[in-house]
Amino acid sequence: MTVLTRSIAAALVAAMATLLPAAPALAGPRDQQWYLDAMKVPAAQQVSRGDGVTIGLLTNGFPRAHPDIAAATLPVKRLKGGLRPSVVDAPRDYPLDDDVASARIGLMAAGGGEGLLGVAPGAKVQPVICPGVADDTEVCMRWLVDEGAKVINLSQALFTALGTDFDGIRYALAKDVVVVVALKDGAEMPADLRTGVILVGGSNRDHKPAGDGDPDSRVTVRAPGGDPVFSSPADQIVTLDPKSPGGYGHPIILPGDDSAAALVTGVVALVRAKNPDMTAPSAIDRLLRTATDLGDPGKDAVYGYGEVDAEKALTTDTPPAAQNPLGDPGEPRSTWLSWWLIAIVGVVVVVLAAALLAIVMIRSRRRRSHLVAPHPTR
């Protein structure tokens, strides 16, 4: 199935969702969270709940408030444009809400109790509103890394516009941060940008790949994530849906790969909280080694290294990894500061050169006017 066909189908379903009445609220959201049991999250949470770990999340707007994620969500930030883009506090009246961001936060870190349970309810999520070009995405990623994020869910970006000079991912990996991307998004990036990144594909309850099921050799691992267009209702992921009565549902706008990537991001947070001294390459290696091997033995084009098993990832000892098992993309080409220093120096040089040229031209005119000036007559 082509990308165009998939996009058209998704658009039609989304359009129908706006015309049909809202689905009734789901009672007892934890009873509907089959995906947590499939990943053995309850057992993993007996070992770690993600405390002390910050998850970075790029968003398209302000995550809509929901009581299940109030404790997990750090103050929302936004990208501020200008000559030197920066990340600043986002106002509560930011003009664009982002229900998908709320759904992702719920899957990663919802508090549980009588509400939705996230994979890592002890973790904190740092949302950054970052709609924009590749340079903007890099600024936001660098800020998240510098602020202490241990894992970044890269779900908001113009993925087709991330060229080979994009340094956001390389910067994160070089600073010992795990980067998780939905398979559908990672497939749009240049191959060298995917190096070292966990690409997550969604699966149905029968462990079959969600969506049209086409093999994709780019997949790293799979996790529960029913496709909103091609999977059955029983395969859908119940998460926060602030627009639905009761606040829970099956957000039609959250594709299966995105749901799966959010769940795996939570598992990474559990691993890094349990092992605070574990490096990012070792955390990635642990996730791959403990995944349930499905399909052909070893890594294959349908399941990658297999389906993520949260309990095994928390309870299995693995040797430290000397390097990222998904490859090393190399050091970032530059720091953001050095680029701005170069730009500032360039501007100063241009200004000084212009000033010097103006002085030379003024002196030249004065000299010429003096030479041609008529002598006064007596």
C-alpha positions in Angstrom: 0.0 0.0 0.0 1.4 3.4 -1.0 2.0 6.3 1.3 -0.5 8.3 -0.7 -3.2 5.6 -0.3 -2.5 5.4 3.4 -2.7 9.2 3.8 -6.0 9.4 1.9 -7.5 6.6 4.0 -6.4 8.2 7.2 -7.8 11.6 6.1 -11.2 10.0 5.3 -11.4 8.3 8.7 -10.4 11.5 10.5 -13.1 13.4 8.5 -15.7 10.8 9.4 -14.7 11.1 13.0 -15.6 14.8 13.0 -19.0 14.1 11.6 -20.0 11.2 13.8 -21.1 11.6 17.4 -18.4 11.2 20.0 -17.8 7.6 21.2 -19.1 6.9 24.7 -16.6 7.2 27.5 -14.8 4.0 28.4 -15.4 3.0 32.0 -12.4 1.8 34.0 -9.5 2.8 31.6 -7.1 0.4 33.3 -9.3 -2.6 32.4 -9.0 -1.5 28.7 -5.2 -1.2 28.7 -4.5 -4.7 27.3 -1.2 -3.3 25.9 0.3 -2.9 29.3 -0.2 -6.5 30.2 1.1 -7.6 26.7 4.3 -5.7 27.5 4.4 -7.0 31.1 4.5 -3.4 32.4 2.8 -4.2 35.7 5.6 -6.6 36.6 8.2 -4.1 35.4 6.7 -1.4 37.6 7.5 -3.5 40.7 11.1 -2.8 39.9 11.0 0.7 38.5 8.4 3.4 37.9 10.7 5.8 36.1 11.4 8.1 39.1 14.1 10.7 38.4 14.0 10.4 34.6 12.9 13.3 32.4 11.3 12.4 29.0 11.6 15.0 26.3 8.6 15.5 24.0 8.3 17.8 21.0 4.8 18.9 20.4 2.7 20.9 17.9 0.8 22.9 20.5 -0.1 23.1 24.2 -0.9 19.6 25.6 -4.6 19.8 26.7 -4.9 19.4 30.5 -6.0 16.1 32.0 -5.9 15.1 35.7 -4.1 11.8 34.9 -1.0 13.6 33.6 -1.0 16.8 35.7 1.7 15.4 38.1 3.8 14.1 35.3 3.9 17.1 33.0 6.5 19.8 33.6 5.8 23.4 32.7 5.3 23.6 28.9 8.0 25.4 26.9 7.9 26.8 23.4 10.3 27.8 20.7 10.8 31.5 20.4 11.9 32.6 17.0 14.0 35.5 16.0 17.7 36.2 15.2 18.7 33.7 17.8 15.9 31.2 18.5 15.5 30.1 22.1 13.2 28.0 24.3 11.0 29.9 26.7 7.9 29.4 28.9 4.7 28.8 26.9 1.7 30.9 28.0 -1.3 29.0 29.3 -3.4 30.7 26.6 -1.2 29.4 23.8 -3.6 29.6 20.8 -3.2 25.9 19.7 -4.1 22.9 21.8 -2.4 19.5 21.1 -4.6 16.5 22.1 -2.1 14.1 20.5 0.6 15.4 22.9 -1.7 14.7 25.8 -2.3 11.2 24.5 1.4 10.5 24.2 2.1 11.8 27.7 -0.7 9.6 29.0 0.9 6.5 27.4 4.3 7.4 28.8 3.6 8.6 32.3 -0.1 8.8 33.3 -0.4 8.4 37.1 -2.8 5.4 37.3 -5.1 5.0 40.3 -8.6 5.2 39.1 -7.5 6.7 35.8 -5.1 5.8 33.0 -1.8 4.1 33.9 1.3 5.1 31.9 4.3 2.9 31.5 6.5 5.1 33.6 4.2 7.0 36.1 7.2 8.2 38.2 8.9 9.9 35.2 8.4 13.6 34.2 7.6 14.7 30.7 9.0 18.0 29.4 6.9 19.2 26.4 8.3 21.7 24.1 6.1 23.3 21.5 8.3 23.2 18.4 6.5 23.5 15.1 8.9 24.6 12.5 11.8 23.9 10.1 14.7 21.6 10.8 16.8 24.3 12.5 14.0 24.9 15.0 13.8 21.2 15.7 17.5 21.1 16.4 17.2 24.0 18.8 14.5 22.3 20.7 16.3 18.9 20.9 19.5 20.6 22.0 17.6 22.4 24.8 16.0 19.2 26.0 19.3 17.4 26.1 21.0 20.3 28.0 18.1 20.4 30.4 18.7 16.7 31.4 16.3 14.6 29.3 17.4 10.9 29.4 15.1 9.9 26.5 13.5 12.0 23.7 10.3 11.0 21.9 10.9 12.7 18.6 7.3 12.8 17.3 6.8 16.4 16.1 9.0 17.5 13.2 9.0 18.0 9.5 10.7 14.7 9.0 10.9 14.9 5.2 12.8 18.2 5.7 15.5 16.9 8.1 18.5 16.9 5.8 21.8 15.2 6.4 23.1 18.4 8.1 20.5 18.1 10.9 22.4 17.7 14.1 19.6 17.4 16.7 19.7 13.6 16.8 23.5 13.4 16.7 23.7 15.9 19.5 21.4 13.8 21.7 23.1 10.5 21.1 26.5 12.1 21.6 25.3 13.4 25.0 24.1 10.0 26.1 20.4 10.5 25.4 18.2 7.7 23.8 16.1 8.9 20.9 12.8 7.1 20.0 10.9 7.7 16.7 7.8 6.1 15.3 8.6 3.9 12.3 6.4 5.8 9.9 8.3 9.0 10.8 11.8 7.5 10.8 11.1 6.1 7.3 10.9 9.7 6.0 14.3 10.7 7.3 17.6 10.2 5.5 19.2 6.9 6.3 22.2 8.3 8.1 19.9 10.3 10.5 18.2 7.0 11.6 21.6 5.6 12.7 21.5 4.9 16.4 17.8 5.7 16.8 15.1 3.3 18.0 12.4 3.0 15.3 9.2 1.5 16.7 6.4 -0.1 14.7 3.0 -0.9 16.1 1.5 -4.4 16.6 -2.0 -5.7 17.0 -3.1 -8.0 19.9 -2.2 -11.1 17.8 1.4 -9.7 17.4 0.8 -9.0 13.7 2.2 -5.7 12.5 -0.5 -3.0 12.6 -1.6 -1.3 9.5 -1.1 -3.0 6.1 1.6 -5.2 7.5 4.1 -4.6 4.8 7.6 -5.6 6.0 10.0 -2.7 6.7 13.6 -3.5 7.3 14.0 -0.2 9.0 12.0 -1.2 12.1 14.0 -1.7 15.3 11.4 -3.2 17.6 7.6 -3.5 17.8 5.2 -2.7 20.6 1.4 -2.6 20.9 -0.2 0.0 18.7 -3.3 -0.7 16.7 -3.6 1.3 13.4 -6.6 3.7 13.5 -7.5 2.9 9.9 -6.6 -0.8 9.3 -6.7 -2.5 12.7 -9.8 -3.8 14.4 -11.4 -1.8 17.4 -10.1 -4.5 19.8 -6.5 -3.7 18.7 -6.8 0.0 19.4 -4.9 1.7 22.2 -7.0 3.3 24.9 -5.4 6.5 26.1 -6.2 10.0 27.1 -8.7 11.7 24.8 -9.6 15.0 26.3 -12.3 15.6 23.8 -14.2 12.4 24.6 -16.7 12.2 27.5 -14.9 11.0 30.5 -11.5 11.9 29.0 -10.6 8.4 27.6 -10.9 6.8 24.2 -9.2 5.8 21.0 -7.9 9.0 19.5 -8.3 8.5 15.8 -5.4 10.9 15.1 -2.8 8.8 17.0 -1.4 6.2 14.6 -0.3 2.8 15.7 3.4 3.5 15.3 3.1 6.7 17.4 1.4 4.8 20.2 4.0 2.1 20.1 6.8 4.6 20.2 5.3 6.4 23.2 5.1 3.1 25.1 8.7 2.1 24.3 9.8 5.6 25.4 8.2 4.8 28.7 10.1 1.5 28.9 13.4 3.3 28.3 12.5 5.6 31.1 12.0 2.6 33.4 15.3 1.1 32.4 17.3 4.4 32.9 15.6 5.0 36.3 16.5 1.6 37.5 20.1 1.9 36.3 21.0 5.6 36.6 24.6 4.9 35.7 23.8 2.9 32.6 24.8 4.6 29.4 22.3 5.2 26.5 24.0 2.5 24.3 23.7 0.0 27.1 20.0 0.9 27.7 19.3 0.4 24.0 21.3 -2.8 23.9 19.3 -4.1 26.9 16.0 -3.3 25.2 17.0 -5.2 22.0 18.5 -8.2 23.8 15.4 -8.7 25.9 12.8 -8.2 23.2 10.7 -11.3 22.3 12.0 -12.7 19.0 9.2 -13.2 16.5 9.2 -14.1 12.9 12.5 -15.3 11.4 15.2 -15.9 14.1 17.2 -12.9 14.9 16.5 -9.4 13.5 14.1 -9.5 10.6 12.3 -7.0 8.3 8.9 -7.5 10.0 9.7 -7.3 13.8 13.2 -6.0 13.9 14.7 -7.4 17.1 11.2 -8.4 18.3 8.5 -7.1 20.6 9.5 -5.1 23.6 9.2 -6.9 27.0 9.3 -4.4 29.8 9.8 -7.0 32.6 12.8 -8.6 31.0 14.3 -5.2 30.2 14.1 -4.4 33.9 15.2 -7.8 35.3 17.7 -9.2 32.9 21.4 -8.4 33.4 23.3 -7.7 30.2 26.9 -6.6 29.8 27.7 -2.9 29.3 27.6 -2.0 25.6 30.8 -0.3 24.4 28.9 1.3 21.5 25.4 1.9 20.3 24.1 -1.5 18.8 22.1 0.5 16.3 25.2 2.3 15.0 27.1 5.5 15.7 26.1 8.5 13.6 29.2 10.4 14.6 29.7 13.6 16.6 27.5 16.6 15.8 29.2 18.8 13.2 29.2 21.8 15.5 27.6 23.2 18.6 24.8 25.7 18.3 26.9 28.3 20.0 29.8 28.0 17.6 27.4 28.5 14.7 26.1 31.7 16.3 29.6 32.9 17.0 30.5 32.3 13.4 27.4 34.3 12.3 28.1 37.1 14.8 31.7 37.4 13.6 30.5 37.3 10.0 28.1 40.2 10.7 30.8 42.2 12.5 33.3 41.7 9.6 30.7 42.8 7.1 29.8 45.9 9.1 33.5 46.8 9.6 34.2 46.2 5.9 31.3 48.4 5.0 32.4 51.2 7.4 36.0 51.0 6.1 34.7 51.2 2.5 32.6 54.2 3.3 35.5 56.0 4.9 37.7 55.3 1.9 35.1 56.5 -0.5 34.5 59.7 1.5 38.2 60.5 1.6 38.5 59.7 -2.1 35.7 62.2 -2.9 37.3 64.9 -0.8 40.6 64.4 -2.5 39.1 64.6 -5.9 37.1 67.7 -5.1 40.2 69.4 -3.7 42.1 68.7 -6.9 39.5 70.0 -9.3 38.5 73.1 -7.2 39.2 76.4 -9.1 41.8 78.8 -7.7 40.3 82.0 -6.3 40.9 85.1 -8.6 42.3 88.3 -7.4 
